[in-house]
């Protein structure tokens, strides 16, 4: 499973980086990898770049919809997005009856057809402001941005993925008192050291890493540092350690 994840990541990253540059010989300037899109021919709905998506999420100007399954969303999703499965078009229509409403869809990257199918169906119904982040979750992660894991996703991982690494970002005293079994203690500012001393799997960057803390904000801060150390399969739990305890996951 890990090898297949790494192969997919490598393929998507290679494709993306190849498409990210404009021909310098023609005299045109280069485009930042954050500013490019997939640019497939004959697209029926426009794309947004990673840079544009970040601005949309920060301003909350348009809803960003993850159109993958509920389980996939729970395991990992772009923070600030909401989950509506691609086959739940009626739910989209109920939530956004105004056909001029701006919406951005994403799914599992360049080779995933979910966002294309749903956006094209909505265009046929008269929606005029539907866009896609077709680069999707794989490229978002490849660029070093973190993702969020919900409670059901955490439950799935702790039960099903015996290779996963859990990171407790709380204080040493809190960690020593009680933690998720097998967790490593990595606090804010320690990702560099943890990458070298064995707390993080230095030689296997594709290992699933989930950070939790006393709050989602604390977990996210550490997860962002870990993602920047090339752990592209990392995420943070969008709740608190107390919520994990209450759920009796161990």
Wavefront OBJ file of the C-alpha trace (Angstrom):
o trace
v 0.000 0.000 0.000
v 2.817 2.373 0.922
v 4.622 1.738 -2.378
v 1.465 2.474 -4.361
v 0.976 5.749 -2.474
v 4.560 6.731 -3.203
v 4.229 5.798 -6.875
v 1.065 7.880 -7.234
v 2.707 10.808 -5.458
v 5.768 10.630 -7.707
v 3.679 10.421 -10.876
v 1.429 13.320 -9.928
v 4.341 15.490 -8.827
v 6.265 14.823 -12.046
v 3.211 15.630 -14.163
v 2.515 18.779 -12.218
v 6.044 20.114 -12.269
v 6.355 19.389 -15.988
v 3.213 21.434 -16.643
v 4.239 24.223 -14.296
v 6.708 25.993 -16.557
v 6.202 28.077 -19.678
v 8.674 27.683 -22.529
v 11.564 29.981 -21.649
v 12.958 29.792 -25.197
v 9.886 31.621 -26.438
v 10.769 34.573 -24.264
v 7.849 34.100 -21.916
v 8.353 34.228 -18.164
v 8.085 31.199 -15.929
v 4.952 30.544 -13.932
v 5.240 29.625 -10.267
v 4.242 26.078 -9.413
v 1.648 27.612 -7.084
v 0.106 29.605 -9.934
v -0.338 26.902 -12.541
v -3.268 24.594 -13.285
v -3.536 21.257 -15.069
v -4.682 22.906 -18.334
v -6.223 19.840 -19.935
v -7.674 20.421 -23.437
v -11.419 20.806 -23.986
v -12.273 21.480 -20.352
v -15.908 22.317 -19.744
v -15.353 24.065 -16.403
v -12.412 26.296 -15.453
v -9.698 25.482 -12.946
v -8.211 27.453 -10.057
v -4.544 27.321 -9.101
v -3.212 26.492 -5.651
v -2.512 30.168 -5.062
v -6.079 31.086 -5.987
v -7.490 28.319 -3.797
v -5.579 29.596 -0.772
v -7.007 33.078 -1.292
v -10.536 31.649 -1.611
v -10.124 29.655 1.607
v -8.682 32.609 3.497
v -11.367 35.051 2.366
v -14.174 32.453 2.449
v -15.422 34.066 -0.735
v -16.699 30.788 -2.201
v -17.445 27.390 -0.667
v -14.756 24.801 -1.374
v -16.322 21.362 -1.761
v -14.495 18.069 -1.364
v -16.526 15.720 -3.557
v -14.886 12.476 -2.433
v -16.512 9.944 -0.115
v -17.219 10.719 3.544
v -14.522 8.268 4.680
v -11.881 9.816 2.426
v -12.829 13.258 3.685
v -12.632 12.139 7.318
v -9.174 10.681 6.810
v -7.723 13.768 5.125
v -9.119 16.951 3.598
v -8.075 20.500 2.838
v -8.813 22.615 5.932
v -11.840 24.830 5.407
v -13.468 22.593 2.801
v -16.805 20.860 3.232
v -17.776 17.383 2.098
v -20.507 16.707 -0.451
v -20.073 13.456 -2.349
v -20.136 13.748 -6.131
v -23.332 11.686 -6.409
v -25.222 13.975 -4.023
v -25.988 16.630 -6.625
v -29.421 17.271 -5.135
v -27.759 18.265 -1.876
v -25.591 20.797 -3.727
v -28.691 22.253 -5.358
v -30.503 22.478 -2.007
v -27.569 24.206 -0.318
v -26.835 26.549 -3.221
v -30.076 27.237 -5.122
v -28.705 30.476 -6.601
v -27.133 29.345 -9.872
v -24.697 32.240 -9.859
v -23.139 31.064 -6.586
v -19.397 30.511 -6.839
v -18.218 26.992 -5.961
v -14.851 25.249 -6.133
v -14.667 21.448 -6.277
v -11.701 19.183 -5.666
v -11.046 15.457 -5.352
v -8.085 13.075 -5.672
v -6.015 15.025 -8.153
v -5.362 15.110 -11.906
v -6.565 11.565 -12.542
v -9.741 11.818 -10.475
v -12.959 12.496 -12.393
v -15.339 13.282 -9.527
v -14.998 17.069 -9.583
v -15.238 17.119 -13.379
v -18.401 15.039 -13.490
v -20.238 16.993 -10.805
v -19.223 20.416 -12.119
v -20.289 19.527 -15.657
v -23.657 18.265 -14.446
v -24.242 21.540 -12.622
v -23.278 23.566 -15.688
v -25.923 21.665 -17.653
v -28.450 22.751 -15.014
v -27.516 26.394 -15.534
v -24.856 27.030 -12.859
v -22.492 29.684 -14.133
v -19.713 30.012 -11.554
v -18.461 26.465 -10.961
v -14.694 25.920 -10.863
v -12.334 23.081 -9.989
v -9.069 22.683 -8.146
v -8.249 19.750 -10.396
v -4.724 19.422 -9.030
v -6.509 18.137 -5.955
v -5.403 16.752 -2.646
v -2.210 15.004 -3.896
v -0.672 18.183 -5.301
v -1.852 20.274 -2.342
v 0.089 17.899 -0.097
v 3.064 17.746 -2.475
v 3.442 21.508 -2.167
v 3.821 21.208 1.608
v 0.336 22.220 2.754
v -1.180 20.310 5.630
v -4.554 18.568 5.712
v -7.071 17.809 8.431
v -8.152 14.449 9.849
v -11.531 14.139 11.589
v -12.483 11.775 14.414
v -13.801 9.012 12.163
v -10.691 9.268 10.044
v -8.502 8.978 13.132
v -10.538 5.956 14.201
v -10.037 4.327 10.807
v -6.284 4.930 10.808
v -5.644 3.723 14.366
v -7.590 0.540 13.631
v -6.497 -0.186 10.056
v -3.086 1.355 9.379
v -0.458 -0.276 11.587
v 2.312 1.669 9.855
v 0.918 5.090 10.852
v 2.885 7.369 13.165
v 0.977 9.456 15.717
v 2.525 12.667 17.002
v 1.524 14.192 20.345
v 2.233 17.926 20.141
v 1.373 18.639 23.795
v 3.855 19.345 26.576
v 6.254 16.685 27.787
v 4.370 16.462 31.092
v 1.015 15.920 29.361
v 2.554 13.389 26.981
v 4.159 11.426 29.828
v 0.920 11.335 31.808
v -1.211 9.863 29.002
v -1.122 9.679 25.224
v -2.181 7.626 22.231
v -0.201 4.355 22.492
v 3.033 4.419 20.517
v 2.960 8.174 19.918
v 6.029 10.372 19.590
v 6.213 13.696 21.379
v 7.037 16.513 18.927
v 6.265 20.065 20.017
v 6.191 23.264 18.016
v 9.633 24.115 16.684
v 10.930 20.535 16.947
v 10.152 19.132 13.486
v 13.730 19.587 12.285
v 15.186 17.752 15.267
v 12.494 15.058 15.225
v 13.257 14.429 11.556
v 16.803 13.476 12.534
v 16.465 11.784 15.930
v 13.976 9.062 15.008
v 10.749 10.539 16.335
v 9.686 10.954 12.715
v 10.338 8.267 10.054
v 13.235 10.049 8.346
v 13.801 7.367 5.687
v 10.149 6.875 4.725
v 8.531 10.218 3.983
v 5.403 8.493 2.672
v 4.505 7.167 6.119
v 1.122 8.400 7.339
v 1.708 10.895 10.172
v -1.160 12.346 12.221
v -0.551 15.130 14.742
v -2.847 15.727 17.704
v -2.655 18.198 20.572
v -4.689 19.938 23.254
v -6.375 21.911 20.464
v -6.718 21.701 16.697
v -4.796 24.960 16.318
v -1.791 23.578 18.206
v -1.898 20.346 16.205
v -2.108 22.242 12.928
v 0.905 24.387 13.758
v 3.088 21.319 14.297
v 1.603 19.483 11.301
v 2.487 22.444 9.074
v 6.092 22.236 10.263
v 6.183 18.486 9.646
v 4.694 18.875 6.158
v 7.506 21.283 5.312
v 9.982 18.521 6.185
v 8.635 16.597 3.159
v 6.183 14.383 5.059
v 3.567 14.660 2.325
v 1.285 12.063 3.937
v 0.965 14.002 7.199
v -2.129 15.643 8.701
v -3.508 17.011 11.959
v -6.484 15.960 14.036
v -9.128 18.695 13.910
v -10.139 18.278 17.556
v -8.490 17.844 20.947
v -6.736 15.028 22.770
v -9.670 14.963 25.199
v -12.013 14.188 22.299
v -9.797 11.276 21.303
v -9.924 9.970 24.864
v -13.699 10.305 25.039
v -14.023 8.324 21.809
v -12.203 5.367 23.447
v -10.016 4.702 20.461
v -7.468 2.755 22.525
l 1 2 3 4 5 6 7 8 9 10 11 12 13 14 15 16 17 18 19 20 21 22 23 24 25 26 27 28 29 30 31 32 33 34 35 36 37 38 39 40 41 42 43 44 45 46 47 48 49 50 51 52 53 54 55 56 57 58 59 60 61 62 63 64 65 66 67 68 69 70 71 72 73 74 75 76 77 78 79 80 81 82 83 84 85 86 87 88 89 90 91 92 93 94 95 96 97 98 99 100 101 102 103 104 105 106 107 108 109 110 111 112 113 114 115 116 117 118 119 120 121 122 123 124 125 126 127 128 129 130 131 132 133 134 135 136 137 138 139 140 141 142 143 144 145 146 147 148 149 150 151 152 153 154 155 156 157 158 159 160 161 162 163 164 165 166 167 168 169 170 171 172 173 174 175 176 177 178 179 180 181 182 183 184 185 186 187 188 189 190 191 192 193 194 195 196 197 198 199 200 201 202 203 204 205 206 207 208 209 210 211 212 213 214 215 216 217 218 219 220 221 222 223 224 225 226 227 228 229 230 231 232 233 234 235 236 237 238 239 240 241 242 243 244 245 246 247 248 249 250
